Amino acid sequence: MYAGVSLDQAPPEDIPVRFFLSAPVFGIIAGLLILWDGGDLFVSNWGTSTIALTHLFTLGWLAMIMMGSFYQMVPVLVGGTVPYIMAARKVHAMFAAGVVLIVAGIYLLSEPLITIASLLLLVSLLFFVIQLGIALLKVKADRPTVLAMRISIAALLVTVLLGFFFSGGHAGFWELPDNRVQMTGIHLTLGLFGWVGSLIMGVGFHVIPMFYMTPEFPSEKSFSILLAYTSSLILLPLSLLADGGGMLSLMAGLPALAAMLVFTKIMLDLIKNRKRKIVDVTLRSWQVALVLLPLALLAFVLCQLTDHPAFIFSFGIIFIAGFGLTVTTGMLYKILPFLIWFHRFSLLIGKVPVPLMRDISPDKPAQKQIRLFWAALLLLIIGAIFESGMLVRLGGLFFATSSLLLMVNLLRMVRMKAPELPEQTT
């Protein structure tokens, strides 16, 4: 089941775990913010509440889980050696503090908070990029997962630098250029499609066959998908800088759209043809995310053809929450129990009874949590489209509650203790 992994290179258990446990905290804050501001969040995509909420999702949730996953997967999945791995604990502390302060600074329009947060985020994320960049460059890019991770890290680097540029401008350190709207578009494009989309696809190439006993993802098609995808990651920023309008951006994004649709079709076929027919919450999360991805891409196309805010918010909600948050939530229920089992129980096999991974993460509590999350997602989409503050607030309440349940489920796993070995008798 775990062929091709280097378990002996796994980092200390607490490093990825601290990132994973932080995500639902920011999910609770995001849900409460939605509950508090309601429909005002979806009036303008330039509102401070909307920008603060976006960063709670993208930094507090997605980046937090993805960084923890990188620290775990690069040594184990692709065999890379992450330098100064113990410094990851300080990276987490600085990054978490930076997320709290940047969200508060944006929401309160506080220049001092934005300034401090920008420095914390810049230092922590640049160190992370250097760490993982060195590790990935020392590994041969002969596997699609390695190439996808490299693309993801490169996109993150540009996204971070642009984010620091914007925050510095808002803090008064320098003047923002007249084309800052286009620059913001580049920031979002590379952050969502480059950083998030590339990693999810790269991980999917490897973990879907490994975890769910599906046929292998066709190697040639995976490299073709990444080639088409990367071409759009280059062309889209250029089209935005050229200010050629929505049609030019749509043409630039067509290779990526086609790549993601092909990726979705192949993944769903692989899952359908899996040998292990059991359906758990992690598999269902992948299926739901893959079904929602084409809807997000359709909303993206409509965003380029019209500036109607309903399409802009629909794309943001479906891509970030429907695709990104759904995949990462499902993978938490797969990765964390494996970490707990490997670090605490694997060496005890044959000596004392040890739990199975399904004992560490029972499916019923996970099902309750993920269903509540999907209900929140549906309420937010409908509320945003029909401008219903009541549905949006209800969606926020559901989202905060589902995040709290996720935290409870994760903490229950982390608190499991390894049994003591029986005393040797002489």
Buried (B, 14 or more C-beta within 10 A) or exposed (E): EEEEBBEEBBBEBBBBBBBBBBBBBBBBBBBBBBBEBBBBBBBBBEBBBBBBBBBBBBBBBBBBBBBBBBBBBBBBBBBBEBEEBEBBEEBBEBBBBBBBBBBBBBBEEBBEBBBBBBBBBBBBBBBBBBBBBBBBEEBEBEBBBBBBBBBBBBBBBBBBBBBBBBBBBBBEEEEEEEEBEBBBBBBBBBBBBBBBBBBBBBBBBBBBBBBBBBEEBBEEBBBBBBEBBBBBBEBBBEBBEEEBEBEBBBBBBBBBBBBBBBBBEBBBEBBEEBEEEEEBBBBBBBBBBBBBBBBBBBBBBBBBEEEEBBBBBBBBBBBBBBBBBBBBBBBBBBBBBBBBBBBBBEEBEEEEEBBEBEEBBBBEBBBBBBBBBBBBBBBBBEBBBEBBBEBBBBBBBBBBBBBBBBBEBBEEBBEBEBEEEEEEEE
